[in-house]
Amino acid sequence: MNSRARHCLKCGTPLRPAVEDGQRRRRCPRCGWIFYDNPAPATAAIVSGPRGILLARRARPPYADTWDLPGGFLESGEAPDRGLLRELREELGAAATITRLTGIYCDHYGPGGFPILTLAYLVRLRGSARARSDVSEIRWFPRGALPWGSIAFPSLRRALRDYLTGRASGIGGRRSASPRRVRASQ
């Protein structure tokens, strides 16, 4: 899934490499349009319960047949919490309550894929779940027996590790337990 722009979205001219604001980007030599390659926003649910952590088996590429956290991409104009609740209805056929944001993680949508920015939330399901939409199976895994080598995205493995070790910060998805102070730019 390397769906990155190769042609200008305004005029169709092939894009050329350029340096803009100190970053390598692609720019249209004809009209000046710049492809920023911004990440697509996505959400993921850490569904934790008495039986462990709920994982969903991916039915489609990238990483088909691997385990994943339920969730998905936001629609245009959709708030992250609403998007996650929609994705849980689509993938699990279940309503849910979002408990808290556990972290924010960067990744790519498969090897060489486009960049994604995932907001991971701790979620409590209301009712029973079943595999639907682009999920072929769901399964509860005990916290000490997660299939780490078969979890689709590196960012989701980090999110799970942060959650399970108590390092989930709600900001930045960093590995440190204490939040980093950030100064506003001048």
N, C-alpha and C positions, 0 to 999 in steps of 0.2 A: 504494500500500500504506500507507494511513494508518489502521492498525488500532489506534487508541488507544481506551481505555475511555471510553465516554460515560455508562455506567450503572454503578452500584455492583455489584461482583462478589459482595457478600454479600447485599444485599436487593433489588437491581434498580432502586433510585431513581435518577433522572437526577442526574449529578454537577454540582456548581457550582464556579466558580472560587473559590480561596481562597489565602491566603498562609500557608505553613507553613515554619518555619525560614528565613524570608527568601526563599523560592522560590515562584513561582506554580505551583500544583498544582490538581488537581480533587479535591473532597471531597464525600462524601455528607452531605447536610443531615439525613438521617434517623438513620443509625447512626454517622457519623463516619469511615467508612472513607476512606482517602486513596489516590489513584492517583498513584504516584511517577514513572511514565513512565521507569523504569529501562531501560538499554540491554540488548538481547538479546546474549548472548555468541556470537561466531563466530570461526572460524579461517580463515586463508588460507595457501597454500603458494607460496613463491617457489621454483620448480623451475628450477634453473640447471644447465646442462650445456654440453658442447662446441659445441652448435648454438645456444646462447643461452638465452633464457628461454621456458618453456612457458606459453602462455596458452590458456584455454578459452573458447569462444564460448557465451554464455548462450542457452539454448533457451526460457527463460520470463521473464516480467516479474518484477521491474522490469528495465529496460534489456535486454530481449530483443535478440538479435543483436549485442550488443557483446562485447568481450573482457573477461575476468575472470581473476583468479587462482583456481585450484582451491581448494575449501574449502567451508565452510558453517556452519550453526548447530549449536551443541552441543545434545545431548539432555539432559533433566533428569538431574542427577547424573553426567554424563559429564565426565571430565577433558579439558582442551583438547588434549593430545597424542593421546589416544585418539580424540577426536572428529575431529581432522584426518586421522588414519590411516584411519578409517572413511569419511570423505568422499572421500578419494583412491581408496579401493577402489570406492566407489559411482560416482564421476564419471569415473575414468580406468581402472578395472579393474586397478590396479597397487598393489603393495606399495611402501612407502617407508621411508626412514630420516630422521628429523628431526635436522638438524644443530645448529640453535640457534634461539632466539627472536630475531627481528630488530627487533621493535617492537610497540607497542600503539597502535591507532588508533580514533578515534571517527568516526562517520558516521551517516547515515540510510539506511534501506532503500528507496531511491528518493526522488524529490522528494516532500516532505511526509510521508515514511514514518516508521516508528517508529525510535527510536535503536538503534544497534548498536555494540558494542565488539569490535573485531577484533584477535586476536592473530596476527601474521604470523610465519611460521617459514621458515627456509631448509631445503629438503628435497632429498634425493637419491632418485630413483626406482630401484626394483629391478625390472627387467623393462621390457617395452614398455607404453606407454599407448595407450588408444583412447577416443574419446568415448562416454560412457554416461550414463545417468540424465538429469539436466537440462542436459547439455552437448551441443551439436549438432556441435561441431568442436573439435579441438585443433591447435595449430600452434606450432612453435618459431620465435621471432623473434630475429634477431641483436641483441645488446645495444644497438647504435647505431641500430636500426630498429624500435623498439617503436611500435605504433600509439597513441600517447598520446591523441589525440582520440577514440579509440574504446574506451578502457578504461572500464568501467562506473562504478566508484565513485571519488570523489575521494580517499578514504582509501587505496585500493589504488594509485592513482597516486603518492601520497606515499610509501607503503611501498616501491614500486619505485624511486622516485627516491632515497630514503634508502639503500636497498641498493646501487644502482649508483654512488652518489657516496661510499660508505663512511661514511655518516652513520647507518646503522642502529645503534641503541644497545642494543636489547634491553629498554630501559625507556622507557616514555612515547611512543615513536614521534616524538620531537621532531626538529626539523631541526638542532639544534646537535650538534656532534661530542662535546662534553664533557657528562657527566651532571650534572644539576642536583642539588644537595644539598637534601634535604628533612628538616626538623626534625619530630620526633614532636610531636603536639599534647599540651598539658599535661593 
